[in-house]
Structures are given as C-alpha cells and as structure tokens.
Amino acid sequence: MQSVLDQTWPAFEIILVNDSGAGRPEISALAQLGGNISIIDHSRNSGGSVARNTGIDAAQGTLIAFIDADDLWYPTKLETQLDVDADHHGSFFASNCMLVRKGGRRLCNARPPDLDRSLSTFLLREGGALQTSTLIVPAARAKEIGFRAGLKRHQDWDFVLRLQQAGVPLVYQHQALSDYILGDNPDRVSLQKKGYLATVEWFKLTKGQVSAADQQYYFFRHCMTLKSLRTPVSLTIAALHVIALSPVNGVKEAMGAVWRGLVRSRRRELADQTGL
C-alpha cells in the first residue's frame, strides 16, 4: 500500500478488496495511511478473480491499475506507463517486472512480446509474463471483460488474452516497474503436486482461443515436473487430454518430454558417479 501512495503519479482512488482474509484490524489501519482509500470486505473467500472484479466494479476512474497484496510498485511505475497514454487511448498497459524469490531477483522477461502475434506465444512458449501488478486497463473494458471467476491458475494470462481477443491493443514497457514477489506458500496452486490439473482446466476453457500447439508446448515443458510425477495416474490422464487437443503435435511433445526426462536422469547418474 505504501508503494502505491509513494507514486509520483498519484492515484485518484485506491480500492482495497479484503477477500475474507485474516488481519482485519491491520487492514482497517491501512485506510489511515492517507489518500482516497476505501476497503471492501468479502463475507467469504471467493478467489483472486472475484476479488479483482469487485474492485473493478467499484472503480470510478477511467483507468484501473492492479496490485496484489504481496507485490510492490516502483515510485515511477504509473508515471512511466501513463506518460504515453495521450497517444494510446483505448490501450491496456503492461510492463516488465522483477521476480523476487528465495532472496534472489531476476528480470521476468528477457525480451519484450511481439505485439503482432498472439500473446499466448509469448506467455506459453517464450516464458513471458504480463503479471497482474503491472497492468493498467481502461475501466470500461475491464468492467466489460473482467477476470474469469473460478480460475485457480493463469488468471492474468486469461485476462490479457481476452483483452487482446476483444481488440484492445497492448502498450508494453520493457523496463521493470514492480517487484513480483513469489513466496513459498504451500497453498499456492503452482506449488502443489497436482497443480497441473488447474492448468488443464484452463486449457479446456480456452479451447479454440489459445492454440493447441501453445498449450501442449507449455504442458510438456512446465507441468511435467518431479513433483507432478509423484501422481502418475492423474498426470497420465491430464497428459492424454492435452495430447487429444492436437494428436500429432501432442505425441511429438510428449515424446520430447520423455526424452528430456531421460537426459536429465542420465546427467544426474553421471553427476552421482563423478561426485560433481
């Protein structure tokens, strides 16, 4: 919250949505920090998408910027992104960010997205990020499109892809303007053994909107981990569903995943033998 208040481009209003979380006295105290801060409480936990949509519905400004509770904006974040607004009416904005995890920091995006292609290629194939806390969206389009309720993973991907599909152009700033702080909360879906199931559910929702090839590329490179291999039955069923999206390419990607697994296993054996 302090990183929002410290912006060189002040926010017209600040809406904090408490998704039935703990620490209500501390949250109430945030309203005393200054600025036009309002707090909306959910009576029960409804998930990130619904919480963001609550804020979107309550917003009165013409542009809406998002920040998750565990992220930080740099002081010139809004000013840097909105400085180009005069030439890009109707666009939505995103920037690079610094991924902060286990005490380390690295740039999320090595290269900017190709704005002439589908953003799904950038996100699923190139390992790119258009993270929620970097987004600024025209309020009218945010209210029209909204975040998809019920998603456990890929909420930001789904939102920006639907913005692009609705014809809202992206203005991207490759400079990192925020910290994306990825903690090790065991409740985080991506850290669970069957976290890949949430990815497959998202694939079902975006069938025909996101190419099967992009989905298969992502699944067989990022969902088949040592942790997911501990649930072989569920993983096999999920993999078969993903293969069925485009059988020829799916089999190719699956075979590639098996080959990469064998190579990694052999490297570990050699490392154990040599002590390196």
C-alpha positions in Angstrom: 0.0 0.0 0.0 2.8 2.4 0.8 4.3 1.7 -2.6 1.0 2.9 -4.2 0.9 6.0 -2.0 4.6 6.8 -2.9 3.8 7.1 -6.7 5.0 10.2 -8.5 1.7 10.0 -10.4 -0.9 9.9 -7.6 -3.9 7.5 -7.8 -7.3 9.1 -8.0 -8.7 6.4 -5.7 -7.4 3.3 -4.0 -9.7 0.3 -3.5 -8.5 -2.5 -1.3 -10.5 -5.7 -1.5 -10.2 -8.0 1.5 -11.2 -11.4 0.2 -12.3 -12.6 3.7 -8.7 -12.7 4.8 -7.3 -12.6 8.3 -5.9 -9.5 10.0 -8.9 -7.2 9.6 -7.7 -4.7 12.2 -4.4 -4.3 10.3 -6.3 -3.9 7.0 -8.5 -1.2 8.6 -5.4 0.7 9.7 -4.3 0.9 6.1 -7.2 3.4 5.4 -5.4 5.8 7.8 -2.3 5.9 5.7 -3.7 8.7 3.6 -5.1 9.2 0.1 -8.6 8.2 -1.1 -8.5 4.7 0.3 -11.7 2.6 0.6 -11.9 -1.0 1.8 -14.4 -3.6 0.6 -14.8 -6.8 2.6 -16.0 -10.2 1.2 -18.0 -12.2 3.6 -16.4 -15.4 2.3 -13.2 -16.2 0.3 -14.0 -16.1 -3.4 -10.6 -16.1 -5.1 -8.4 -13.6 -6.8 -10.5 -13.2 -9.9 -13.7 -12.3 -8.0 -11.8 -10.0 -5.7 -10.3 -8.1 -8.6 -13.7 -7.9 -10.2 -15.2 -6.4 -7.0 -12.5 -3.7 -7.3 -13.2 -3.2 -11.0 -16.9 -2.8 -10.4 -16.4 -0.2 -7.6 -13.8 1.9 -9.5 -14.8 5.3 -10.6 -11.7 6.3 -12.6 -11.2 5.9 -16.3 -8.1 3.6 -15.9 -7.6 0.8 -13.4 -4.2 -0.4 -12.2 -3.9 -3.6 -10.2 -1.5 -4.6 -7.4 -1.6 -7.9 -5.5 -1.1 -7.8 -1.7 2.4 -9.2 -1.8 3.8 -7.1 -4.7 5.5 -3.7 -4.8 5.3 -0.8 -7.3 8.4 1.3 -8.0 7.8 5.0 -7.4 7.6 6.0 -11.1 5.5 3.0 -12.1 2.3 4.8 -13.0 4.0 7.9 -14.4 6.2 5.8 -16.7 3.4 3.8 -18.1 0.8 6.6 -18.4 3.2 9.1 -19.9 2.3 7.5 -23.3 -1.4 7.5 -22.7 -2.1 10.5 -24.9 -1.0 8.6 -27.9 -2.6 5.3 -27.0 -6.2 5.8 -26.0 -8.1 2.6 -25.6 -5.0 0.5 -25.0 -4.1 -1.5 -22.0 -0.6 -1.3 -20.4 1.8 -3.8 -19.0 5.5 -3.7 -18.1 8.4 -5.9 -17.2 8.9 -6.8 -13.5 11.5 -8.3 -11.2 10.8 -11.8 -10.0 11.7 -12.0 -6.3 12.0 -15.5 -4.8 14.1 -17.1 -2.1 16.2 -14.0 -1.7 17.1 -13.8 -5.5 16.0 -11.3 -8.1 15.8 -11.6 -11.8 14.1 -9.9 -14.7 10.8 -11.7 -15.6 11.0 -11.0 -19.4 14.3 -11.4 -21.2 12.7 -9.8 -24.3 9.5 -7.9 -25.0 6.5 -9.6 -26.6 6.0 -9.4 -30.3 2.8 -7.3 -30.5 2.0 -8.5 -34.0 1.4 -12.1 -32.7 -0.9 -13.7 -30.2 0.2 -13.1 -26.7 -0.3 -16.8 -26.0 3.0 -17.5 -27.8 4.8 -15.0 -25.6 3.3 -16.4 -22.4 3.2 -20.2 -23.0 6.2 -20.7 -25.4 8.6 -17.9 -24.5 8.2 -18.0 -20.8 7.0 -14.4 -20.7 5.0 -12.6 -18.0 2.3 -10.0 -18.2 1.9 -10.1 -14.4 -1.3 -8.6 -12.8 0.6 -6.0 -10.7 2.0 -4.4 -13.9 -1.4 -4.0 -15.7 -3.3 -0.8 -16.3 -6.6 -1.2 -18.2 -9.3 1.2 -19.4 -12.1 0.9 -16.8 -14.8 0.4 -19.4 -13.0 -2.6 -21.0 -12.1 -4.0 -17.6 -15.7 -3.8 -16.5 -16.8 -5.4 -19.8 -14.3 -8.3 -19.9 -13.4 -8.8 -16.2 -11.3 -11.6 -14.7 -12.7 -15.1 -15.2 -14.2 -16.3 -11.9 -13.2 -19.8 -10.6 -9.7 -19.9 -12.2 -7.1 -21.3 -9.8 -4.2 -20.6 -12.2 -3.3 -18.3 -15.1 -5.8 -15.6 -14.1 -3.5 -12.9 -15.5 -2.8 -14.8 -18.7 -6.5 -15.4 -19.3 -7.4 -11.7 -18.7 -4.8 -10.3 -21.1 -5.5 -12.8 -23.8 -9.2 -11.9 -23.6 -8.3 -8.2 -23.8 -6.3 -8.9 -26.9 -9.1 -11.0 -28.4 -11.5 -8.2 -27.8 -9.3 -5.9 -29.9 -7.7 -3.9 -27.0 -4.1 -3.2 -28.1 -1.2 -3.6 -25.6 1.4 -0.9 -24.8 4.3 -2.7 -23.3 7.1 -1.1 -21.2 10.2 -3.4 -21.1 11.6 -1.6 -18.1 10.9 -3.3 -14.8 8.5 -1.2 -12.8 7.4 -3.5 -10.0 8.5 -6.5 -7.8 6.6 -9.7 -8.4 7.2 -11.4 -5.0 6.7 -15.2 -5.4 6.6 -16.7 -1.9 6.7 -20.3 -1.0 3.2 -20.5 0.5 2.3 -24.2 0.4 -1.3 -23.3 -0.5 -0.2 -21.8 -3.8 -1.6 -24.0 -6.6 1.6 -24.0 -8.7 3.5 -25.5 -5.7 1.1 -28.4 -5.2 1.7 -31.9 -6.7 -1.5 -31.7 -8.8 -1.2 -28.0 -9.7 -1.1 -29.0 -13.3 -4.8 -30.0 -13.1 -5.7 -26.3 -12.8 -3.7 -25.7 -16.0 -5.6 -28.4 -17.9 -8.9 -26.9 -16.7 -7.8 -23.5 -18.1 -6.9 -25.2 -21.4 -10.5 -26.6 -21.6 -11.9 -23.1 -21.1 -9.6 -21.5 -23.8 -10.0 -24.3 -26.4 -10.3 -22.6 -29.8 -8.9 -19.3 -28.4 -5.4 -20.4 -27.5 -3.7 -22.7 -30.0 -3.4 -26.3 -29.0 0.3 -26.2 -30.0 1.0 -23.5 -27.5 -0.9 -25.4 -24.8 0.9 -28.6 -25.5 4.3 -26.9 -25.5 3.6 -25.4 -22.1 2.2 -28.5 -20.5 5.0 -30.9 -21.5 7.8 -28.4 -20.5 6.4 -26.9 -17.4 3.8 -29.2 -15.9 5.7 -32.5 -16.0 8.0 -31.9 -13.0 9.4 -34.3 -10.5 6.7 -33.2 -8.1 3.9 -34.0 -10.6 5.5 -37.4 -11.4 4.5 -38.4 -7.8 0.9 -38.5 -9.0 1.4 -40.7 -12.1 -2.3 -41.7 -12.7 -3.6 -38.1 -12.6 -0.7 -36.9 -14.6 -1.2 -39.5 -17.3 -4.9 -38.7 -17.6 -4.1 -35.0 -17.9 -1.4 -35.6 -20.5 -3.8 -37.7 -22.6 -6.3 -34.9 -22.5 -3.6 -32.4 -23.6 -2.4 -34.8 -26.4 -6.0 -35.1 -27.7 -6.1 -31.3 -28.3 -3.9 -32.0 -31.4 -2.8 -35.6 -31.5 0.1 -35.4 -33.9 1.8 -32.5 -32.3 0.7 -33.8 -28.8 2.5 -37.1 -29.3 5.6 -35.2 -30.6 5.6 -33.0 -27.5 5.0 -36.0 -25.2 7.9 -37.9 -26.7 10.1 -34.8 -26.3 9.2 -34.7 -22.6 10.2 -38.3 -22.2 13.5 -37.7 -23.9 14.3 -34.7 -21.8 13.4 -36.7 -18.7 15.8 -39.5 -19.7 18.6 -37.0 -20.4 18.1 -35.3 -17.1 18.1 -38.7 -15.3 21.3 -39.7 -17.1 23.0 -36.4 -16.2 22.1 -37.0 -12.5 23.5 -40.5 -12.7 26.8 -39.2 -14.1 26.9 -36.4 -11.5 26.5 -39.0 -8.7 29.2 -41.2 -10.2 31.7 -38.4 -10.6 30.8 -36.5 -7.5 30.2 -33.3 -9.4 
